Amino acid sequence: MAGASLRGIGSLVSTTTMLREKWTSQGSVVYTVGSSAEYSVYVEFGTSTQGAQPYLRPAVQRVQSRLASIASEAAGIEEFVKVAAHEIERIAKEEVPVDTGNLRASIRVNRVQ
C-alpha cells in the first residue's frame, strides 16, 4: 500500500490486502492523534504512585476493529486515514478519565503529511 499511516496501527493498515488493492497508486497520508497536555502520558501509562488510565490505546483498539468498514465507505486513502484518525480522537475524548476538561480538550488530530 502506498503509505497510509495512523501512528500505532500503521502496520495493520499496511497489511490489509483490500486496502492495498484499492489504493496502491495513491500517495502518502499521515495523521497523528494525541494530547498536548503535559500530564497526558502519565494518565495514559501511569506513574510509580498512580495506575494507568488509558484512553488513547483503547480508542485505537476500537477503531482497529472497524477499519474494514471505514475503508469500504472511503473514497480514497486520504478520506480513510482522516476518518479513522477523527474516530480515534472522538473515542479518546469519550474514554478520557474525568478531569477539569483540559485533557479532553487537548486531544487533537493533526495531519502531518
N, C-alpha and C positions, 0 to 999 in steps of 0.2 A: 504494500500500500504506500502511496506517496505522502508520507509524512504527517499523519494525524497524531496529535499527542495531547492527552489530558494527563497532567502530572499525576502519577500514581496508578494510572490504568493504561498508559501508552502501550505497554507490551501486550495487553489483552486486545486492544484495538488493532494493533498491527498483525495479530494472528487471526483475526476474524475473516474467514475466507470470503463471505458475502461482501464485506466492505472492500476488500482488496479488489475483487472483481468489478464492483460497481464504480469505484473511484480511482482507478490506477493512474489516470492521466492528470489528475488534479494536483495542485501544489500543496505546500506545507501550511498547516494551520496549527497554532499553539495558543492555548488559553491556560491561565493559571487560576486557581481558586484558593484564596487564603484570607488571613486576617492580618490587619496592620496593628492590632492591639499587642503591646509588648508582652503581655502575660498569656497570650493565646496558646503558646507552645506548652506552658505549664498546666493549663487547663486540659489540653488535648492529651498530654503524656504523663501528667502528674509530677510530683516532686518527692523528695525524701519524706516529707511530712503530710502530703496530701495526695490522695489517689487520683488516678486519671479519670477525666470526664470527657471521653472522646465525643466529638460532634462532626469533624470533617471525615474521619475514616468511615464511620457508619453511613455518612451521606454518599461517599464514593461507592461503598458496597451496595447500597440500594440502587444506585444508578447503573452499576455494572450489570445487574440482573435485568436491566431494561434496555441495554444497548442495541440489541437486535430490533426491538420495537422502534426506538428512536431513529435508527438508521433507515428502517423501511419507510418512514414518513419524511425523511430529509431529502431535499432536492440535490444535495451535494455535500462534500466534505466540510465546507465552511459552516453550513447550517447544522450538520450533525454535531460537530465539535462545540459550536456555540450553544445549541440546545442542551447538550449533555452538561456543559460547564454551568450553565444557568440553573439547571436542575440540581446539580450538586450544591450550588450556592443556596437555593431555596430550602433544600432539605437540611443543610448545615445550620441555617438560621432557625429552623424548627427544632433541631436537636440540641442547640447550644444550651448549656445549663442556665438557669435563671440568674441574671446579674443585673446591673444597673442599666443595661441596654447597650453599653459601649461595645462589648464583644460582638453581640449580634449585629450591630450597625457597622462594625469594621470588616465583616466578611464580604469580600468582593470578588468579582470575576474581572480578569484583565486579559485582553488579547495581547500576546507577546509578538506573534508573527502571523 
